[in-house]
Amino acid sequence: MSIVLLVRHGRSTANTSGTLAGRLPDIHLDELGLTQVEATGARLADLTLADVVTSPLERCRETAAAIAGRHGIEPTVDEAITECGYGDWQGRTLKDLAAEDLWKTVQHHPAAAAFPGGESLAAMQARGVAAIRGHDARIEAEHGAHAVWVAVSHGDVIKAVLADALGMHLDLFQRLHVDPASVSIVRYGARRPDVVAVNTSAGDLSWLRAPAPAEDAAVGGGAGR
C-alpha cells in the first residue's frame, strides 16, 4: 500500500483576517505560515517522496515548495484538490457569514450545503476523493507499494477526504480538525483505507520508511510501530 500525507497549507493572510478566501488570487502565507511550512518540510525531509501534488492556489503552492524543494521535486498541480467553490461567500468575513441561514446547514447538515454561485460540499468531496485516490493508484503503480507521497490542499477538502477514508458520512466531517501546515496520513489498501494519523503538527515521521503492515487489522490493536 502506498501512503499519502495530506498537508494543509500554512496559515494565510486570509486566515488571520477572518476572511473566507476561497479561490481568490493573491492569498499568500503570512509570516507564521511560512515558518509553519518550513517546519513541516523539515518533518518530511528524511523521507523519500514519490510526488508532491498541490492545489493551484498560491498558499498551497508555497507550502508545496517548502516540502518539494528539499527533495528536488517539481510539484504536480491539480485543480481537483483546489479549495471549495464558495461562490458568493468568497471574500466575506466569517463573522458576517455566521449570520446567514446557510451557515447552520454548513455546520449541522453539510451534505445538503450548496454555496450560492459556487459548488456543494458533496461535490467538493467527490472531486477531492476521486483525485486523491486516483493519484494514489498512479503513484503505487509507478513507484511500488511502499511509496510515500504528499497532497497539499485546503482544510475542508482534507476533512472531506478524511471523512471518506474513515467511512464517515459527510454530515459528520465538521467533527474533524485540520490545522494549518498539519499532516494527516492515509493508506489506501485493497480492503479499506487505513487512517494512520490526523492533524499532526509535530513528531518524527521517519517510521514511514518501514514496510507497510499487513492489510488485515490487528485484532486487539497490535504491537504498534
Residue pairs with C-beta under 8 A, 6 or more apart in sequence:
1 140
1 145
1 187
1 188
1 189
1 190
1 194
1 212
1 215
2 50
2 136
2 139
2 140
2 143
2 144
2 145
2 146
2 147
2 148
2 149
2 187
2 188
3 147
3 148
3 149
3 185
3 186
3 187
3 196
3 208
3 212
4 132
4 135
4 136
4 148
4 149
4 150
4 151
4 185
4 186
4 187
4 188
5 44
5 148
5 149
5 150
5 151
5 183
5 184
5 185
5 205
6 132
6 151
6 153
6 158
6 161
6 162
6 178
6 183
6 184
6 185
6 186
7 40
7 63
7 67
7 150
7 151
7 152
7 153
7 181
7 182
7 183
8 63
8 152
8 153
8 154
8 155
8 158
8 178
8 179
8 180
8 181
8 182
9 29
9 33
9 37
9 55
9 57
9 59
9 60
9 62
9 63
9 152
9 153
9 154
9 180
9 181
10 29
10 32
10 33
10 34
10 35
10 36
10 37
10 40
10 59
10 62
10 63
10 66
10 180
10 181
11 29
11 30
11 32
11 33
11 36
11 180
11 181
12 21
12 27
12 28
12 29
12 30
12 33
12 59
12 180
13 27
13 28
13 29
13 30
14 20
14 21
14 24
14 27
15 21
15 30
15 33
15 180
16 30
17 93
18 93
18 94
18 95
19 91
19 92
19 93
19 94
20 86
20 89
20 90
20 91
20 92
20 93
20 94
20 97
21 27
21 59
21 83
21 90
21 91
22 83
22 84
22 85
22 86
22 87
22 89
22 90
22 91
22 118
23 57
23 82
23 83
23 85
23 86
23 90
24 90
24 91
25 58
26 58
27 57
27 58
27 59
28 58
28 59
28 62
29 36
29 37
29 59
29 62
29 63
33 59
33 62
33 180
33 181
34 62
34 66
36 180
36 181
37 62
37 63
37 66
37 67
37 181
38 66
39 181
39 202
40 63
40 66
40 67
40 181
40 183
41 66
41 67
41 69
41 70
42 70
43 183
43 202
43 203
43 204
43 205
44 67
44 70
44 150
44 183
44 205
45 70
45 71
46 205
46 206
46 209
47 148
47 205
47 206
47 208
47 209
48 71
48 148
48 209
49 67
49 68
49 71
49 73
49 148
49 149
49 150
50 139
50 142
50 143
50 147
50 148
50 149
51 73
51 76
51 135
51 139
51 149
51 150
52 64
52 67
52 68
52 71
52 73
52 75
52 76
52 149
52 150
52 152
53 75
53 76
53 77
53 78
53 81
53 135
53 149
53 150
53 151
53 152
54 60
54 61
54 63
54 64
54 75
54 76
54 77
54 78
54 81
54 151
54 152
54 153
55 61
55 77
55 78
55 79
55 81
55 82
55 83
55 152
55 153
55 154
55 157
56 77
56 78
56 79
56 82
57 82
57 83
57 154
60 152
60 153
60 154
61 75
61 77
61 152
63 152
63 181
64 75
64 150
64 152
65 75
67 150
67 152
68 74
68 75
68 150
75 152
76 135
78 131
78 135
80 127
80 128
80 130
80 131
81 128
81 131
81 132
81 151
81 152
81 153
81 154
81 157
82 153
82 154
82 157
83 154
83 156
83 157
84 115
84 118
84 119
84 121
84 124
84 154
84 156
84 157
85 115
85 118
85 119
85 124
86 115
86 118
87 115
87 116
87 117
87 118
87 119
88 115
88 116
88 117
88 118
89 97
89 100
89 115
89 116
89 118
90 118
97 103
102 113
102 115
102 116
105 112
105 113
106 113
106 121
106 174
107 174
108 171
109 171
110 121
110 170
110 171
110 173
110 174
111 121
111 122
111 169
111 170
111 171
113 120
113 121
114 120
114 121
121 156
121 160
121 170
122 170
124 156
124 157
124 160
125 160
125 161
125 163
125 164
125 170
125 173
128 153
128 157
128 160
128 161
129 160
129 161
129 164
132 151
132 161
132 186
133 188
135 149
135 151
136 149
136 188
137 188
139 147
139 149
140 147
145 212
146 211
146 212
148 208
148 209
153 161
155 178
158 178
158 184
159 173
159 174
159 176
159 178
160 170
160 173
161 186
162 173
162 176
162 178
162 184
162 186
162 195
162 198
163 169
163 170
163 172
163 173
163 176
164 193
165 186
165 188
165 193
165 195
166 193
166 195
167 192
168 175
176 198
176 199
177 198
177 199
178 184
178 198
178 199
179 199
179 201
181 201
182 199
182 200
182 201
183 197
183 200
183 201
183 205
184 195
184 197
184 198
184 199
184 200
185 195
185 196
185 197
185 198
185 200
185 208
186 193
186 194
186 195
186 196
187 193
187 194
187 196
187 212
189 215
190 215
191 215
191 216
207 225
210 225
213 222
